[in-house]
Each structure stands twice: as structure tokens, then as C-alpha cells.
């Protein structure tokens, strides 16, 4: 049986914020990345499809892996802040939303297509509204990519202006 994230932060984003190409549950053509807790770390599992082949046949395009790390980091920051504030998914508290401040990706090995990739993240608070997420992406128990992302809490003015369609 394939491992999967059963309780994901993306399931609790309001509809007006559920359209991201990477993690939006309402984006029909998106990747539907799902981020949840695995102990005190975060996890996102994704199997890249053959159409996301990069320059080496049989291996993933680097941009898809960067997208995985980006959305994983946003979800990770959201989970972390929920828990930091004494809340958990499903308790009625809306998860906070984040935007990317910086995204640093290091490709260690070619990332194979057709196998589940596991993004495992560790969150560190660096400011009340900024969080650093260090991520390792595993393919078949081998670290293939690492990422360091700074996520910034989305300013209130942007949350107020987004209206569901």
C-alpha cells in the first residue's frame, strides 16, 4: 500500500485559497500536494507523472521538485503556526497562509519519475511572521534534493481581497 498524507493542511484552506497550481485542492489541473504532520516533522508525498520528465529520460524536471518544496514549505509553516498557537487541524481554526520569501534548492541526485517522493520538513521560527523550512526530498530512501525556504505570513490586506469565485 502506498503511503499517503491522510490529514493535510490544504484540506482546511478556505476555498478562496485552494486554487494554487501546486497544492490547491480546487485546481483541477494542479498537483494537489498534501502536507501533514509526521511526528514533529512535516511530510508531503508526491509521485511525479511521466509528463514531468526533465532533460534526462526517466527523471523529473527540476522545476516540479522545486514546486513540491515550495508548497510543502507553505503548508509546513501553516501547520507549525497552528500548533504553536495551541490548535490542530480540524479544530475549527483556519490555517494561516504564507507566501514565499526565498527558495533555495540543491539537487543532489537526479530525481526518478514514477516513484513516490517524500518531502520531510523541519520548521524553525526566525521572526513572529517568518519561518524557515529545511526540507529533504527522498526517492526510494535516498535524499535527492534539499531545500531551504523562508515563508512569510501573508499580509492581511491580501487575505481580505481574495474572494471566492
N, C-alpha and C positions, 0 to 999 in steps of 0.2 A: 504494500500500500504506500502510495506517495505521501510524504509529509506535507502538511499544509497549515497555514495560519487560519484557525477557526474563528478567532475573535480579533478583528482588525479595527484599528482606529478609523480607517477610511469608511467603515460601515456606519460610523457615528457622525461624520461630517454632514452638515446641513446640505440639502440639495443644491443650494446656490454655490457651494464649494465642492461639488462632487463631479466636476467636469474635466479635471486635469487629464491630459493625454496619458500620463504615467500611472496615476493612482486613482483617477476618478471612476467611481462605480457607475456613474451615469453616462460616461463617454463610451458609446458603442464600439468605437474603433480603437479605444485605448488599451493599455496593457493590463490594467486592473491590479497593480501591485498592492499587496495587503501586508500591513505591518502590525505586529503584535509583540507581546512580551514572551521571552523565553528566560525565565528566572529574572535576573537583574539586567539582562541584555535585551535588545530588540532583535526581531528577525523578520525578514521578508524572503519569501521563496518564489522564484520565477524561472520558468523554463523558456528560453528564447526560441522562437519559431524559426524554421529554415529561411524565411524571407529576410531575417535579420542577419544574414551572413555578411561578414566583413571581407577584407582583402584576401584572407586565407580561407580556401574552401573548407567547410566543416566547422568554422569558428565564428563566433559572434562579432558583429560590428561593435567597435568600442563605444560608440555613442549610446547604444542600448544599455550597456553596462553602466555608463555614467548616469543615464536616466534612472536606472534602478537605484544607484547610490543616492541620487538627489531626492527622489521621492521617499526612499527608505529613511533618509535623514529628517525630512519634514515630519513624517509620521512618528519617528523616534522622539523628536523634540516635543511633539504634542503629547505623546504617551508619558514622557518624563514629567512635563509640567502638570499634567493631570494628577499623577501620583504624588508629586512634590506638594501639591495643594490638598492632598488628602482624598482625592477622588480616584475612581476607577472607571473603565469603560462600562457603559450600561447603567450608570447610577443616575442618569438624567442630566449630567453636566456636559455641556457642549465642549468638545475638544478645541483647544486653541489652535489657530492656524499660523503657519510660518512661511516665510519667503527665504530664498537662498541668498546669503551674503557672499560666501565664497564656496567654490567647489574645486577640490584638488583630487585628482585621480591618478593613481600609479598602476600601470598594467605590468604585472609580474610575469604572467604566462598567458599564452593565447587561451581564450575562454571558449570552451566547446559548445556547440549548439546541441540541442536535444537532451540535455541533462539538466536537472534542477540546479539552479544557482541559489545559494543561501547567503544572504547579506546579514551579517551579525554586527550589531552596533552597540557602542558604549557612548553614553551621553555624559557630558561634563558642562555644568553651568559656568559661563565665563562672565556673565552680566545678567541682571534680572530679566533682560529681554533678548539675550543672545546665548546660544548653546552650541557647543562643539560636539559633533558626532564623528567618532572614528569607526570606520566600517571595514570589515574584511569580507570579501566575497569568495565563497568556496564553491568549487566544482569538483564533485567526487572526492571530498575531504582534502582538497588541495587549495591553498589560497592562490587565486588567480589575479585578483585586483584588490587594491586597498583605496580607501577614500577618507579624506578629512574635509568635513563640511562645517561651515558656520551658518547656522539657521537663526534668523531674526524674526521675532514675533511680528506678525502682520499688523501694521498700524490700524487703529480703529477706523480711520476715515475710509480705508479700503474695504473693511468688513461691512461698513454701513452702506456703501454704494453698490455692492453686488446684490442684484435682485434675481430671484429665480425666474426662468422663462416659462 
